[in-house]
Amino acid sequence: MKSLEERLQKRSIKPTAVRLLIFQIMSEFKRAFSLTDLETELETVNKSTIFRTLTLFHDNLLIHTIDDGSGSMKYSICSDTCMCNVGDLHVHFNCNRCKNTFCLESIAIPPIQLPDSFLLESINFVMKGMCNECSRFFKK
């Protein structure tokens, strides 16, 4: 659990027992997760505590948010070097079959040239299709 504590401390987050528990569960997800996913895994933790912790983690750049069009905000843990600026952004993939969303960190969002006097605040780049697990059930 030491490395989890260190990751929280690197982002100026005090590693309390409940924060470590929530971060540990987050770390076990192999896909982006929602508040509901965390509530399911953390039955003994109050929903408002989970939400406040998500907000703290997001504000301190430990996690990033993903709007995959499902109507439910998803979250994913940032890499140690991520500062959540435009240069750190990557593509996300939402599976039409299982509805899971995945970070594709190896695919950076390409530079976008905006018209003069436009100010970029965020980018949402979500590809949709079938993930590797779901696509294996269909002939190519």
Buried (B, 14 or more C-beta within 10 A) or exposed (E): EEEBBEBBEEBEBEBEEBBBBBBEBBEEBEBBBBBEBBBEBBEEBEEEEBEEBBEBBBEBBBBBBBBBEBEEBBBBBBEEEBEBEEEBBBBBBBBEEEEBBBBEBEEEBEEEEEEEEEEEEEEEBBEEEBBEEBEEEEEE
